Amino acid sequence: MSPSKIYWGRKKNLIGGIMKLLLSFIGSPLYKWAASPTPCYPSPQPLVLIAKGKYSHLMDAFSSSFIPKMPHPTKRIHTPNLSTLAQTIPHISSVRIEDRKATIPPSTTPPTPKQGHEARRADSRSAQVSPRPVKQQAAMIRSQPVQQTLPVVVFNLLDNVINNFVDPPLRPSVDPKHVLSDNFAPVEELPPTRCEVISGSLPSCLDGVYIRNGPNPQFLPRGPYHLFDGDGMLHSIRISKGEATFCSRYVRTYKYKVEKAMGSPVIPNVFSGFNGLTASAARGSLAAFRALTGQFNPVNGIGLANTSLAHFGNRLYALGESDLPYEVRVTQDGDIETVGRQDFDGQLFMSMTAHPKMDTDTGETFAFRYGPIPPFLTYFHFNPNGKKQQDVPIFSMTSPSFLHDFAMTKTYAIFAESQICMNPMEMIKGGSPVGADLSKVPRLGILPRYAKDESRIRWFDVPGFNIVHAINAWDEGPDEIVLVAPNILSVEHTLERLELIHASIEKVRINLKTGHVSRQPVSSKNLDFAVINPSYISKRNQYVYAAIGDPMPKITGVVKLDVSMAERNAEAVVGIRSFGEGCFGGEPFFVAKDPKNTEAEEDEGYLISYVHNERTGESRFLVMDAKSPSLEVVAAVRLPARVPYGFHGLFVSKNDLNNLARVL
């Protein structure tokens, strides 16, 4: 017998074994569902329903029970009554969010990742759409049949069994009806669309593009879903000569492309898919079966790029900590294209922090990665040309911590090992894979900036100091380091109850000679997502601009802090802007009026951010005067589509965009 016949025979036996397992779970009556067609359940607008052909009853008999209640100005979304599922099985497989007609290949073989110009051309062709009025987009419902093989149908049905019976979304933090409510609900892609400046005028220093990253699931979840699990979507506003063009595009990661081709979720969610030993074993086994049958190749990456953006080495990257960076570009008309997944000539492995630090004086970029296996922390940097330098593994961090951010001075890198940990034992007991270990003492690790190994790292215990984000750090003399960061006072609620988190910004001094660590509060307000003038990174700065959580993760306004006032034990708020009742925004970003003017004052510039009005459903782009005590709004742009709440953003100037175009 030929090797190919042996292979396919074994594959057939594997599928048969899985079918027996399936029948032992749910019995033969469910399997008989596939024989008779059933009517389609009324769909939520403006989402796109994609029917999956003759196996769709098997594949998603339960998925409609997880369609969240998402507000819409003119349409009300009805959640199916669970009691009716036994009588009428919806003939839909999943809910797909797209701006254009789905063109899904008949084959279920995952697409081969493309690199460089080939990937850019392919993504450019796939992204070409004809602009249409937003109201028409919201009103369109399209159904596209997708051919499904039996293995795909079986695995999707097993996935639904796991999501409904083995590990249903019982906790609010992973219940999609809760997580994706209000303006956290996903939106469709939007091609470049002209915007209206409704007040003031856009300053000339904003000629360029502001891009903000955030989670936007391609499919509404069938089961547990955490806020951090959504596919990355970039919302950009391209500004030129006082006019603005808005665009929303997915980062086309390997995960995104595989699931787009399949027409449904394939790869388990990182933050919500492994809660408990049973759920972890079930989803892990199912993912392994999918990989063995060729539905995806984990070597090509299984993570997201939904957290932030970075611009270094004359290239622009979308970042997420579960995968490698994805290079993106902005076209002349304001569209966003994914160039491809980048491993920096094979030098970068697995992942990278979503918060690299660029030194504007040297052009170097500093970063790290962390993970659940030793070394739990690895430090590295890129030269001004974007070439990655050697890894520095840190084995003195002896347990896996959630190390989301870090800080740099001109001479040191600062790592915060907090009580927020990767906790396999808690996961086995049914909790989140990331949680709090209150028995652990937080500490700060100080490593020389250009260290070749970890021999000179020093750790300082800082009880009660738990940070997720770092704002800035600098050297004061040869023996002292200053760090400014929000301290999470309610660390036990991290990732599970974000609305209960309170973060208070503190100023921490570390004396390297005496080992003494002192802390001073900067503000008692609930503040996070803080930024500074980018040219002051790793240098002493005076002003910080932070988002007000009331509660987190919703942002009600922005404050301006004078960190020098902490020395006098005074509340450091020197400016504040409230977005108004029912209005919520996100992280501000500082843009200097004249970045090349070395004599300019630190706060001479503008704050920019997206703001959404939950009462009217309208989203705007705001420009605020950073020097004004009231952070006066100097310009507002009405956006042609809703912008969901997200994470971190970046401004790229016109000159830098031109340099990106020349590199590509």
C-alpha positions as CSV (number, residue, x, y, z in Angstrom):
1,M,0.0,0.0,0.0
2,S,1.3,3.4,-0.9
3,P,2.3,5.9,1.8
4,S,-0.4,8.3,0.7
5,K,-3.1,5.7,1.1
6,I,-1.8,4.8,4.5
7,Y,-1.8,8.5,5.5
8,W,-5.4,9.1,4.4
9,G,-6.5,5.8,5.9
10,R,-5.1,6.9,9.3
11,K,-6.7,10.3,8.8
12,K,-10.1,8.7,8.1
13,N,-9.7,6.5,11.3
14,L,-8.9,9.7,13.3
15,I,-12.0,11.4,12.1
16,G,-14.1,8.3,12.8
17,G,-12.7,8.2,16.3
18,I,-13.6,11.8,16.9
19,M,-17.1,11.2,15.6
20,K,-17.5,8.4,18.2
21,L,-16.4,10.8,20.9
22,L,-18.8,13.3,19.6
23,L,-21.7,10.9,19.7
24,S,-20.8,9.9,23.3
25,F,-21.1,13.5,24.3
26,I,-24.3,14.5,22.7
27,G,-26.0,11.4,21.4
28,S,-27.3,10.4,18.0
29,P,-30.4,12.8,18.0
30,L,-28.1,15.8,17.5
31,Y,-26.3,14.1,14.7
32,K,-29.6,13.6,12.9
33,W,-30.1,17.4,12.8
34,A,-27.9,17.6,9.7
35,A,-30.4,15.7,7.6
36,S,-33.1,18.4,7.6
37,P,-32.8,22.1,6.7
38,T,-34.0,24.7,9.1
39,P,-34.9,28.4,8.6
40,C,-32.3,31.2,9.3
41,Y,-32.7,33.1,12.5
42,P,-33.1,36.9,12.1
43,S,-29.7,38.4,12.1
44,P,-28.4,41.3,14.1
45,Q,-27.6,44.4,12.0
46,P,-25.1,45.6,10.8
47,L,-23.4,42.2,11.1
48,V,-22.9,39.8,8.2
49,L,-24.3,36.3,8.5
50,I,-22.4,33.6,6.6
51,A,-24.2,30.3,6.1
52,K,-22.0,27.3,6.0
53,G,-23.8,25.0,3.6
54,K,-25.3,21.6,4.3
55,Y,-23.3,21.0,7.6
56,S,-24.2,24.3,9.2
57,H,-26.7,22.8,11.6
58,L,-24.0,20.5,13.1
59,M,-21.4,23.2,13.2
60,D,-23.1,25.9,15.1
61,A,-26.3,24.6,16.6
62,F,-25.4,26.5,19.8
63,S,-23.5,29.5,18.6
64,S,-26.5,31.8,18.5
65,S,-26.9,31.6,22.3
66,F,-23.7,33.7,22.6
67,I,-24.7,36.6,20.3
68,P,-24.4,39.6,22.6
69,K,-26.9,42.4,22.9
70,M,-25.3,45.2,20.8
71,P,-27.0,48.6,20.6
72,H,-27.7,50.1,17.2
73,P,-29.4,53.4,16.5
74,T,-32.3,51.9,14.5
75,K,-32.3,48.2,15.1
76,R,-32.7,46.0,18.2
77,I,-30.9,42.8,18.4
78,H,-32.8,39.8,19.8
79,T,-31.0,37.0,21.5
80,P,-32.5,33.6,20.7
81,N,-34.5,32.0,23.5
82,L,-32.6,28.9,24.6
83,S,-35.9,27.0,25.1
84,T,-36.6,27.3,21.4
85,L,-33.3,25.7,20.3
86,A,-34.6,22.2,20.7
87,Q,-37.5,23.1,18.3
88,T,-35.8,25.3,15.7
89,I,-32.0,25.1,15.1
90,P,-30.8,28.3,13.4
91,H,-29.2,27.7,9.9
92,I,-26.3,30.0,10.6
93,S,-22.8,29.0,11.6
94,S,-21.3,32.2,12.9
95,V,-21.6,36.0,12.7
96,R,-19.0,37.6,10.5
97,I,-18.0,41.3,10.7
98,E,-16.9,42.7,7.3
99,D,-17.2,45.7,5.2
100,R,-17.3,43.9,1.9
101,K,-18.6,40.7,0.4
102,A,-16.9,37.6,1.7
103,T,-14.8,35.9,-0.8
104,I,-13.8,32.7,0.9
105,P,-12.0,30.0,-1.1
106,P,-13.7,26.6,-1.3
107,S,-10.6,24.9,0.1
108,T,-10.2,24.8,3.8
109,T,-6.4,24.7,3.5
110,P,-5.0,27.7,5.5
111,P,-3.3,30.4,3.4
112,T,0.5,30.4,3.2
113,P,1.9,33.5,4.9
114,K,3.3,36.0,2.4
115,Q,6.2,38.2,3.2
116,G,7.3,41.7,2.0
117,H,6.0,43.1,-1.3
118,E,4.1,39.9,-2.2
119,A,2.0,40.1,1.0
120,R,1.4,43.8,0.5
121,R,0.2,43.4,-3.0
122,A,-2.1,40.5,-2.0
123,D,-3.6,42.4,0.9
124,S,-3.9,45.5,-1.2
125,R,-6.0,43.6,-3.7
126,S,-8.2,42.1,-1.0
127,A,-8.7,45.5,0.6
128,Q,-10.0,47.3,-2.5
129,V,-13.6,48.2,-1.9
130,S,-16.0,50.8,-3.2
131,P,-16.9,53.4,-0.6
132,R,-20.5,53.5,0.3
133,P,-22.5,55.6,2.8
134,V,-22.3,54.4,6.3
135,K,-26.1,54.0,6.7
136,Q,-26.1,51.7,3.7
137,Q,-23.3,49.6,5.2
138,A,-25.2,49.2,8.4
139,A,-28.4,48.1,6.6
140,M,-26.8,45.4,4.4
141,I,-27.2,41.7,5.2
142,R,-25.3,39.3,3.0
143,S,-25.2,35.6,3.0
144,Q,-22.4,33.7,1.3
145,P,-22.4,29.9,1.2
146,V,-19.1,28.3,2.3
147,Q,-18.2,24.8,1.5
148,Q,-17.2,22.8,4.6
149,T,-15.5,19.5,4.7
150,L,-16.6,16.9,7.3
151,P,-13.6,17.3,9.6
152,V,-14.2,21.1,9.8
153,V,-17.9,20.5,10.6
154,V,-17.1,17.9,13.3
155,F,-14.4,20.0,14.9
156,N,-16.7,23.1,15.0
157,L,-19.4,21.0,16.5
158,L,-17.0,19.7,19.2
159,D,-16.0,23.4,19.8
160,N,-19.6,24.2,20.4
161,V,-20.0,21.3,22.8
162,I,-17.0,22.6,24.8
163,N,-18.3,26.2,24.8
164,N,-21.8,25.2,25.9
165,F,-21.3,22.2,28.3
166,V,-17.7,21.9,29.2
167,D,-16.7,25.5,29.7
168,P,-19.6,28.0,29.1
169,P,-19.0,31.7,29.7
170,L,-20.3,31.9,33.3
171,R,-18.1,34.7,34.6
172,P,-18.8,38.3,33.5
173,S,-15.2,38.8,32.5
174,V,-15.5,36.2,29.8
175,D,-19.2,36.5,28.9
176,P,-19.4,38.0,25.4
177,K,-22.8,39.5,26.2
178,H,-21.2,41.6,28.9
179,V,-17.7,42.1,27.4
180,L,-19.0,43.2,24.0
181,S,-21.8,45.4,25.2
182,D,-22.2,49.1,24.3
183,N,-19.2,50.6,22.5
184,F,-17.1,47.6,23.1
185,A,-19.1,45.8,20.4
186,P,-17.2,45.1,17.2
187,V,-17.6,47.1,13.9
188,E,-17.1,46.4,10.2
189,E,-14.1,47.5,8.2
190,L,-14.4,50.9,6.6
191,P,-12.4,52.0,3.6
192,P,-10.9,55.5,3.5
193,T,-13.7,57.9,4.0
194,R,-13.6,61.7,4.0
195,C,-14.5,63.3,7.4
196,E,-16.1,66.6,8.4
197,V,-14.3,69.0,10.7
198,I,-17.2,70.2,12.7
199,S,-15.3,72.7,15.0
200,G,-12.1,74.6,14.9
201,S,-9.3,73.7,12.4
202,L,-6.7,70.9,12.4
203,P,-3.2,72.2,13.2
204,S,-0.6,71.8,10.5
205,C,1.7,69.8,12.9
206,L,-1.0,67.0,12.7
207,D,-0.3,66.4,8.9
208,G,0.3,62.7,9.0
209,V,-1.7,59.9,10.5
210,Y,-3.0,58.9,14.0
211,I,-3.6,55.2,14.3
212,R,-5.1,53.4,17.3
213,N,-5.1,49.7,17.9
214,G,-7.7,47.6,19.7
215,P,-9.6,44.3,19.9
216,N,-12.4,43.8,17.3
217,P,-13.4,40.1,17.0
218,Q,-13.8,39.0,13.4
219,F,-16.6,36.7,14.5
220,L,-18.9,37.0,17.5
221,P,-17.6,34.5,20.1
222,R,-19.3,31.2,20.4
223,G,-18.1,30.8,24.0
224,P,-15.9,32.5,26.6
225,Y,-14.3,35.8,25.4
226,H,-12.1,38.2,27.2
227,L,-11.7,41.9,26.2
228,F,-8.1,41.1,25.3
229,D,-9.0,38.3,22.9
230,G,-10.3,40.2,19.9
231,D,-8.6,40.4,16.5
232,G,-6.6,43.6,16.1
233,M,-8.3,46.5,14.2
234,L,-6.5,49.7,13.3
235,H,-8.6,52.9,13.3
236,S,-6.7,55.7,11.5
237,I,-7.3,59.3,10.6
238,R,-5.1,60.6,7.9
239,I,-4.7,64.4,8.0
240,S,-3.4,66.6,5.2
241,K,-3.8,70.4,4.8
242,G,-6.6,70.6,7.3
243,E,-8.7,67.7,5.8
244,A,-9.2,64.3,7.4
245,T,-9.8,60.8,6.0
246,F,-10.8,58.0,8.3
247,C,-10.2,54.2,7.8
248,S,-10.7,51.0,9.8
249,R,-8.9,47.8,8.9
250,Y,-8.1,44.5,10.5
251,V,-4.5,43.5,11.0
252,R,-4.3,40.5,8.7
253,T,-2.5,38.1,11.0
254,Y,-2.1,34.5,10.2
255,K,-4.9,33.7,12.7
256,Y,-7.2,36.3,11.0
257,K,-6.5,34.8,7.6
258,V,-7.0,31.2,8.7
259,E,-10.3,31.9,10.4
260,K,-11.5,34.1,7.5
261,A,-10.9,31.2,5.2
262,M,-12.7,28.8,7.5
263,G,-15.6,31.1,8.1
264,S,-15.5,30.6,11.9
265,P,-13.1,30.7,14.9
266,V,-10.4,28.1,14.7
267,I,-7.6,29.0,17.2
268,P,-8.4,29.1,20.9
269,N,-8.5,32.4,22.7
270,V,-5.5,33.0,24.9
271,F,-7.1,34.8,27.8
272,S,-10.5,33.0,28.0
273,G,-9.9,29.6,26.3
274,F,-7.9,27.8,29.1
275,N,-9.8,28.3,32.3
276,G,-9.7,25.0,34.2
277,L,-8.0,21.7,33.5
278,T,-10.9,20.2,31.7
279,A,-11.4,23.2,29.4
280,S,-7.7,23.5,28.7
281,A,-7.4,19.8,27.9
282,A,-10.5,19.9,25.6
283,R,-9.5,23.0,23.7
284,G,-5.9,22.0,23.6
285,S,-6.8,18.6,22.1
286,L,-9.2,20.1,19.6
287,A,-6.6,22.6,18.5
288,A,-4.1,19.8,18.1
289,F,-6.6,17.8,15.9
290,R,-7.2,20.9,13.8
291,A,-3.5,21.3,13.2
292,L,-3.0,17.6,12.5
293,T,-5.7,17.8,9.8
294,G,-4.2,20.8,8.2
295,Q,-6.6,23.5,9.3
296,F,-3.7,25.7,10.5
297,N,0.0,25.6,11.1
298,P,1.0,26.9,14.5
299,V,4.5,27.5,13.2
300,N,3.1,30.5,11.3
301,G,1.8,32.2,14.5
302,I,-1.4,31.8,16.4
303,G,-1.6,35.1,18.2
304,L,-3.0,38.6,17.8
305,A,-1.7,42.1,17.0
306,N,-4.4,44.1,18.8
307,T,-2.6,46.1,21.5
308,S,-0.4,48.9,20.2
309,L,1.8,50.2,17.4
310,A,5.5,51.0,17.1
311,H,7.5,53.0,14.6
312,F,11.2,52.2,14.4
313,G,13.8,51.4,11.8
314,N,11.7,53.3,9.3
315,R,8.9,50.7,9.6
316,L,5.5,50.6,11.3
317,Y,4.4,47.6,13.3
318,A,1.1,46.5,14.9
319,L,1.9,44.7,18.1
320,G,0.4,42.1,20.5
321,E,2.2,40.0,23.0
322,S,1.0,36.6,21.8
323,D,2.8,36.8,18.5
324,L,5.5,38.5,16.5
325,P,5.1,42.1,15.2
326,Y,3.1,42.6,12.0
327,E,4.4,45.3,9.7
328,V,1.7,47.6,8.3
329,R,1.7,50.6,6.0
330,V,-0.5,53.6,5.2
331,T,-1.3,54.3,1.6
332,Q,-1.5,57.7,0.0
333,D,-5.3,57.7,0.2
334,G,-5.3,56.8,3.9
335,D,-5.9,53.0,3.6
336,I,-4.1,50.5,5.9
337,E,-2.4,47.4,4.5
338,T,-0.7,44.6,6.3
339,V,2.7,43.8,4.9
340,G,3.4,40.7,6.9
341,R,4.7,39.0,10.0
342,Q,8.2,40.0,10.9
343,D,10.9,37.9,12.7
344,F,13.7,40.4,11.9
345,D,15.8,37.9,9.8
346,G,15.0,35.0,12.1
347,Q,16.4,36.8,15.2
348,L,13.1,37.4,17.0
349,F,11.4,34.4,18.5
350,M,7.8,33.9,19.6
351,S,6.8,37.4,20.7
352,M,7.7,40.9,21.8
353,T,6.3,43.4,24.3
354,A,3.6,45.7,23.0
355,H,5.5,48.6,24.6
356,P,9.0,49.0,23.1
357,K,10.8,52.2,24.0
358,M,12.5,54.3,21.3
359,D,15.2,56.7,22.3
360,T,14.7,59.7,20.0
361,D,18.3,60.9,20.6
362,T,20.0,57.6,19.5
363,G,17.3,56.1,17.3
364,E,17.6,52.8,19.2
365,T,14.6,50.8,20.3
366,F,14.5,48.7,23.5
367,A,12.2,45.8,24.1
368,F,11.7,42.4,25.8
369,R,9.6,39.3,25.8
370,Y,8.1,37.3,28.6
371,G,6.5,33.9,28.8
372,P,5.4,30.9,31.0
373,I,8.7,28.9,30.5
374,P,12.3,29.8,31.5
375,P,13.8,32.3,30.9
376,F,10.6,34.1,31.9
377,L,12.1,37.4,30.8
378,T,14.4,38.2,27.8
379,Y,15.7,41.7,27.1
380,F,17.0,43.0,23.7
381,H,17.2,46.0,21.5
382,F,17.2,47.2,17.9
383,N,19.8,49.5,16.4
384,P,18.7,52.7,14.5
385,N,18.3,50.7,11.3
386,G,15.9,48.3,13.0
387,K,18.3,45.4,13.2
388,K,17.7,43.2,16.3
389,Q,20.7,42.8,18.7
390,Q,21.5,39.8,20.9
391,D,19.1,38.4,23.5
392,V,19.8,38.9,27.2
393,P,17.9,36.1,29.1
394,I,17.0,37.0,32.7
395,F,17.0,33.8,34.8
396,S,17.0,35.7,38.1
397,M,13.2,36.2,37.5
398,T,12.3,32.8,38.9
399,S,8.5,32.8,38.3
400,P,6.4,33.8,35.3
401,S,4.9,37.3,35.7
402,F,2.6,39.4,33.6
403,L,5.3,41.8,32.4
404,H,3.3,44.1,30.0
405,D,5.5,47.2,30.1
406,F,8.9,48.4,31.3
407,A,10.9,51.7,31.5
408,M,14.2,53.0,30.2
409,T,16.7,55.6,31.4
410,K,19.8,56.6,29.5
411,T,21.8,54.0,31.5
412,Y,19.3,51.4,32.7
413,A,16.3,49.2,31.8
414,I,13.7,48.8,34.6
415,F,11.5,45.7,34.9
416,A,8.6,45.4,37.4
417,E,7.9,41.9,38.7
418,S,4.5,42.4,40.2
419,Q,1.9,40.2,42.0
420,I,0.2,39.8,38.6
421,C,1.4,36.3,37.6
422,M,0.9,33.6,35.1
423,N,-0.6,31.0,37.4
424,P,-1.0,27.4,35.9
425,M,-2.3,26.1,39.2
426,E,-5.1,28.7,39.3
427,M,-5.9,27.8,35.7
428,I,-6.2,24.1,36.6
429,K,-8.7,25.0,39.4
430,G,-10.9,26.9,36.8
431,G,-9.5,30.4,37.1
432,S,-7.8,32.7,34.6
433,P,-4.2,31.8,33.4
434,V,-3.2,35.3,34.6
435,G,-4.1,36.3,38.1
436,A,-2.8,37.7,41.4
437,D,-0.4,36.0,43.8
438,L,-0.9,38.1,47.0
439,S,1.9,36.2,48.8
440,K,4.5,37.4,46.4
441,V,6.5,40.6,47.1
442,P,6.7,42.9,44.1
443,R,10.2,44.0,43.1
444,L,12.0,46.2,40.5
445,G,14.9,44.8,38.4
446,I,17.6,47.3,37.3
447,L,19.7,46.2,34.4
448,P,22.4,48.2,32.6
449,R,21.0,49.5,29.2
450,Y,23.7,47.7,27.1
451,A,24.2,44.6,29.2
452,K,25.4,41.5,27.4
453,D,24.2,39.2,30.2
454,E,22.2,39.4,33.4
455,S,25.2,39.4,35.7
456,R,24.8,43.1,36.7
457,I,21.0,43.1,37.3
458,R,19.9,44.2,40.7
459,W,16.5,43.5,42.3
460,F,14.8,45.8,44.8
461,D,11.8,44.8,46.8
462,V,8.9,47.3,46.6
463,P,6.0,45.9,48.6
464,G,2.6,46.9,47.4
465,F,3.9,48.3,44.0
466,N,2.1,46.6,41.1
467,I,2.3,48.2,37.7
468,V,0.9,47.2,34.3
469,H,2.1,50.3,32.5
470,A,5.1,52.5,33.0
471,I,5.1,56.2,32.1
472,N,8.7,57.2,32.1
473,A,12.0,56.9,34.0
474,W,15.3,58.9,34.2
475,D,18.6,59.1,35.9
476,E,19.3,61.6,38.7
477,G,23.0,61.7,39.2
478,P,25.2,58.6,39.1
479,D,23.3,56.7,41.8
480,E,19.6,57.4,41.6
481,I,16.8,56.4,39.3
482,V,13.3,57.9,39.2
483,L,10.3,55.9,37.8
484,V,6.8,57.2,37.3
485,A,4.0,54.7,36.9
486,P,0.4,53.9,37.8
487,N,0.2,51.5,40.8
488,I,-2.7,49.2,40.8
489,L,-4.1,49.3,44.3
490,S,-6.7,46.5,43.7
491,V,-4.4,44.0,42.0
492,E,-6.7,41.0,42.8
493,H,-9.2,42.3,40.3
494,T,-6.8,42.5,37.4
495,L,-8.2,41.0,34.2
496,E,-11.3,39.7,36.0
497,R,-13.1,42.8,37.3
498,L,-11.6,45.8,35.4
499,E,-14.3,48.1,36.7
500,L,-13.0,47.5,40.3
501,I,-9.4,48.4,39.5
502,H,-8.0,51.7,40.9
503,A,-4.6,52.9,39.6
504,S,-2.8,55.7,41.4
505,I,0.2,57.3,39.8
506,E,3.4,57.2,41.9
507,K,6.9,58.6,41.7
508,V,9.5,56.0,42.8
509,R,13.1,56.8,43.7
510,I,15.7,54.0,43.8
511,N,19.1,54.8,45.3
512,L,21.5,52.3,43.7
513,K,24.2,53.1,46.3
514,T,22.2,52.6,49.5
515,G,19.5,50.3,48.1
516,H,16.8,52.6,49.6
517,V,13.5,52.9,47.7
518,S,11.0,55.7,48.3
519,R,7.6,56.3,46.9
520,Q,5.5,59.5,46.5
521,P,1.9,59.8,45.3
522,V,1.4,62.0,42.2
523,S,-2.4,61.9,42.1
524,S,-5.1,60.0,44.0
525,K,-7.3,59.9,40.9
526,N,-8.0,56.6,39.1
527,L,-5.6,57.1,36.2
528,D,-3.9,54.9,33.5
529,F,-3.1,55.0,29.8
530,A,-0.7,57.8,30.5
531,V,1.6,59.4,28.0
532,I,4.3,62.1,27.8
533,N,6.0,64.2,25.1
534,P,7.8,61.3,23.2
535,S,11.0,63.3,22.9
536,Y,11.3,63.1,26.7
537,I,11.4,59.3,26.9
538,S,14.2,58.2,29.2
539,K,14.8,61.8,30.2
540,R,13.5,63.9,33.1
541,N,10.1,65.2,32.3
542,Q,7.6,67.5,34.1
543,Y,4.2,66.7,32.5
544,V,2.1,63.6,32.2
545,Y,-1.2,63.2,30.4
546,A,-3.4,60.4,31.7
547,A,-6.8,58.9,31.0
548,I,-9.4,59.1,33.8
549,G,-11.1,55.8,34.6
550,D,-14.6,56.1,36.0
551,P,-14.5,53.2,36.2
552,M,-12.0,51.4,34.0
553,P,-11.9,50.5,31.2
554,K,-14.2,53.4,30.3
555,I,-12.4,56.7,30.0
556,T,-14.3,59.9,31.0
557,G,-11.6,62.5,30.4
558,V,-7.9,63.4,30.5
559,V,-5.8,65.1,33.2
560,K,-2.5,66.9,32.9
561,L,-0.1,66.2,35.8
562,D,3.0,68.1,37.0
563,V,5.1,65.3,38.5
564,S,7.5,67.8,40.1
565,M,4.7,68.7,42.6
566,A,4.9,65.2,44.1
567,E,8.0,66.4,46.0
568,R,5.7,68.8,47.9
569,N,3.1,66.1,48.6
570,A,0.6,68.1,46.6
571,E,-2.1,66.8,44.2
572,A,-0.3,67.2,40.8
573,V,-3.4,67.8,38.6
574,V,-2.8,71.1,36.7
575,G,-5.2,70.5,33.8
576,I,-8.3,68.5,33.2
577,R,-10.8,67.9,30.4
578,S,-14.0,66.0,30.8
579,F,-15.5,64.5,27.7
580,G,-19.1,65.2,28.9
581,E,-22.0,63.1,30.1
582,G,-22.4,59.8,28.2
583,C,-19.1,60.4,26.3
584,F,-16.0,58.2,26.7
585,G,-12.7,58.2,25.1
586,G,-9.4,56.4,25.2
587,E,-5.7,56.9,25.7
588,P,-4.5,60.4,24.7
589,F,-1.4,60.9,22.5
590,F,0.9,63.9,22.6
591,V,2.0,65.6,19.4
592,A,4.5,68.4,19.6
593,K,3.8,71.6,17.6
594,D,7.4,71.6,16.4
595,P,9.3,68.4,17.2
596,K,12.5,69.8,15.7
597,N,12.5,72.9,17.9
598,T,14.8,72.0,20.8
599,E,14.0,75.3,22.6
600,A,10.2,74.5,22.7
601,E,8.6,74.0,26.1
602,E,7.7,70.4,27.0
603,D,4.0,70.9,26.9
604,E,3.9,72.9,23.7
605,G,1.7,70.7,21.6
606,Y,-1.6,68.9,21.3
607,L,-3.4,65.9,22.8
608,I,-5.4,63.8,20.3
609,S,-7.9,61.0,21.0
610,Y,-11.1,59.3,19.8
611,V,-14.2,60.0,21.8
612,H,-17.6,58.2,21.5
613,N,-21.0,59.5,22.6
614,E,-23.1,56.6,23.8
615,R,-26.3,58.6,23.7
616,T,-26.1,59.6,20.1
617,G,-23.9,56.8,18.8
618,E,-21.5,59.3,17.2
619,S,-17.7,59.1,17.4
620,R,-15.3,62.0,17.1
621,F,-11.6,62.8,16.9
622,L,-10.6,65.5,19.3
623,V,-7.6,67.8,19.3
624,M,-6.8,69.5,22.7
625,D,-4.4,72.2,23.6
626,A,-1.8,70.5,25.9
627,K,-0.8,73.9,27.5
628,S,-4.3,75.0,28.4
629,P,-5.4,74.4,32.0
630,S,-8.7,73.2,30.6
631,L,-7.1,71.2,27.8
632,E,-9.2,73.3,25.5
633,V,-10.6,71.5,22.4
634,V,-9.2,73.3,19.4
635,A,-10.6,71.0,16.7
636,A,-13.2,68.2,16.4
637,V,-13.8,65.8,13.5
638,R,-17.0,63.9,13.1
639,L,-16.1,60.3,12.1
640,P,-18.1,58.4,9.5
641,A,-18.3,55.2,11.7
642,R,-18.4,54.2,15.3
643,V,-15.0,53.7,16.9
644,P,-15.0,51.0,19.6
645,Y,-13.0,51.5,22.8
646,G,-9.5,50.2,22.4
647,F,-6.0,50.3,23.7
648,H,-2.9,52.2,22.5
649,G,-2.3,54.6,19.6
650,L,0.5,56.3,17.7
651,F,1.0,59.4,15.5
652,V,3.2,59.2,12.5
653,S,4.2,62.5,10.9
654,K,3.9,63.3,7.2
655,N,7.7,63.1,6.8
656,D,7.9,59.8,8.6
657,L,5.1,58.4,6.3
658,N,7.1,59.5,3.3
659,N,10.2,57.6,4.7
660,L,8.1,54.5,5.2
661,A,6.9,54.7,1.6
662,R,10.5,54.9,0.4
663,V,11.6,51.9,2.5
664,L,8.7,49.8,1.2
